[in-house]
Amino acid sequence: MQEISANEAKTHFGEFLDKVQREPVRVKRRNRVVGVMVSAEDYEAMRAFYADRLRHRLRESAENAAAQGLTSEALEALLADEY
């Protein structure tokens, strides 16, 4: 993965955008990585990947809860804010 300083990214923004279309680029400020720029296509692929992973985990959790007898009513009672 390439690295570029924030100042260089600012002064050569067009070139920076071209680099990002080929691969992610780390952006550094004061020798510390402050961000990573990716193409819109890569960003959408990452969002889809993590959304799918979350849906899978939620489905898995719901199945485990149901297998252990947790009903909607029992969940409501557990989450009720009664002091």
C-alpha positions in Angstrom: 0.0 0.0 0.0 1.3 3.4 -0.9 1.8 6.2 1.6 1.5 10.0 0.9 1.7 13.0 3.2 -1.4 15.0 3.7 0.3 18.1 2.3 1.3 16.1 -0.9 -2.2 14.8 -1.2 -3.5 18.4 -1.0 -1.1 19.9 -3.5 -1.3 17.0 -6.0 -4.9 16.1 -5.5 -5.6 15.0 -9.0 -2.6 12.6 -9.0 -3.7 11.4 -5.6 -7.1 10.5 -6.9 -5.6 8.6 -9.8 -3.4 6.5 -7.3 -6.5 5.7 -5.2 -8.2 4.2 -8.2 -5.5 1.6 -8.4 -5.0 0.8 -4.8 -5.7 2.2 -1.3 -3.3 4.9 -0.1 -2.3 5.7 3.5 -2.3 9.4 4.3 0.2 10.6 6.9 0.5 13.7 8.9 3.6 14.3 11.1 4.7 10.7 10.4 1.5 9.2 11.6 -1.2 7.5 9.5 -4.3 9.6 9.8 -6.4 8.0 7.1 -6.7 5.6 4.2 -8.2 6.7 0.9 -9.9 4.1 -1.2 -11.8 4.2 -4.5 -15.6 4.5 -4.4 -15.8 0.9 -5.8 -13.6 -0.5 -3.0 -15.5 1.5 -0.4 -18.9 0.1 -1.6 -17.4 -3.5 -1.7 -16.2 -3.0 2.0 -19.7 -1.7 3.0 -21.4 -4.7 1.4 -19.0 -7.1 3.0 -19.5 -5.7 6.5 -23.3 -5.4 6.1 -23.4 -9.1 5.0 -21.3 -10.1 8.0 -23.5 -8.2 10.3 -26.7 -9.8 8.9 -25.1 -13.2 9.3 -24.2 -12.5 12.9 -27.6 -11.2 13.7 -29.3 -14.2 12.2 -26.9 -16.5 14.1 -27.7 -14.7 17.4 -31.4 -14.9 16.8 -31.2 -18.6 16.0 -29.1 -19.2 19.2 -31.6 -17.2 21.3 -34.6 -19.1 19.9 -32.9 -22.4 20.5 -32.4 -21.5 24.1 -36.1 -20.5 24.5 -35.8 -16.7 24.4 -39.1 -15.3 23.2 -40.0 -11.8 22.2 -42.0 -11.4 25.4 -39.0 -12.6 27.5 -36.7 -10.2 25.7 -39.1 -7.3 26.3 -39.1 -8.1 30.0 -35.3 -8.3 30.1 -35.0 -4.9 28.4 -37.7 -3.1 30.3 -36.4 -0.1 32.2 -38.0 -0.9 35.5 -36.2 0.2 38.7 
